[in-house]
């Protein structure tokens, strides 16, 4: 925000549309920290009877808002850049434009390092991604330098051209961030995570088979549910101890997991398909509303 406030002053003095595009982007990034911060605060609330899984999904809603705000900054930057092609205006105070672009780069890089560091500490993929996003923004700030040098060399259209280039960069970030956010909202995870879970459980001798693995993000916390098959002649207590060992191995071997639920089935009738009631599959679900 401090970087953007400084840049907007230089935009007002110089009239650089490339710097305006970068400034709008930085304002958008600063604004995205607000819903993300509120989502982090909300996600700390404990589960209750209405929200039995807690409030982790608030981060997904914040992510959706972030994507919208970044898209809005791209639209404004594109409009200003295209308008400048048809209604050219002189770019003045080139020294200030160059200084603002360098400060924009340094400000974004500082924020990027901080976000990535904290994101890794708390296991927030969203915050880490936001950090890399800030790093990419730093390089778009440097692009303003080329626009300023182009104007200095007698090519005034380099300013709106760089503005359009930054707009394209913003749109690419919107695309990548949008895919990530919508994937989270649809319970998407990296396939490698499922493979790693299988590898950890298969090392436990008492587990005959792993029939189901489900993983989902709730905010910056990753939850897993697994179905394992064991010897049907084992007692309930013995099956329970195996389940405890599976959970222990997963929680300690896969540090990114926040919680694990283990369901134990007998070999030969394991998996969710054996728990369905075919005769009731087409019945209407009872209403629980009051």
Steps between C-alpha positions, in 0.01 A plus 500: 500500500787738582656421162172563316441831681844621395443384142163672465667831583752445219215397263323830573817699428627304199182373328662159433232244414747210544570616855124544552443136400769385743362727775147364456642150523682584822186658645312182409762285672485714811120473503510121466683477833186626677255216413780244540582636846132497601472142371798394712338655808166334426662160440631504858146478637414158639247271329142514623168325434439697182857506365618160616823517295583851616543810284796400283298548181508875567848496344352365177245782492780750564694344212199547271480867598876539442469362146216745429699798630805407292278462192350844567848656511578334163185647343585851622863471385391376155250784461755767591770349275273470195365852553855635503555357149214708362558804722877521556625712785856599581682312774695732726727466801667185362742490793206464737346225285828306508529545877138388550554186294809406702320568828208291372736210438668526841168535684350195331813292556498582873134400527563185293777375729291569811186327367689194375685463832183522712298292254747213529507529879122466538448267203288745300526426129285806432742731681804344330333541161416860588869551579607374159228719352660803670839398362356490147352846561847627585617408152204679344615809688840466335324487163399862556871582471499390135201724431679798654817434302293468181344841559844644576628359167217671311243221477200627704278200411731277705315622811151368404666191346659415834162572664339238275783256570442538873127450441571169325721398794219584744253294295735201508519531878119516511486177298751314720352629826147425380589139418655457844204655685231307309698178541501554877126576499439170316721310750782461250845394626831410341491132387846452655343540844277194446801299379703599807216392731487160333877461537493580872211263580632213286809486722283382792505120499160450663319696228386262227378766258420870465162522330407866524700824538327837513681829561362852515613848593311697762670836479871441555441168677507167319269219616512134394257208527620147422346154493734216588437124484631265773472133596128435576595272791654787699314634801347847502777615734772364271343670199481823698872480589587455132290806417682699769834396350387598149394844625827539692713411197302735273506796738874470563608384156292755311548824688255693282198305638295665776272206578441141387191278534561127458219254424577131555340229282551124484687363201260388227235759580694823514427835343202731481326280240445234770331751730231613257141385532388431140134467591501856635711668231197638313297599805446863574729636769314596821480868581681626810373856485279633775 
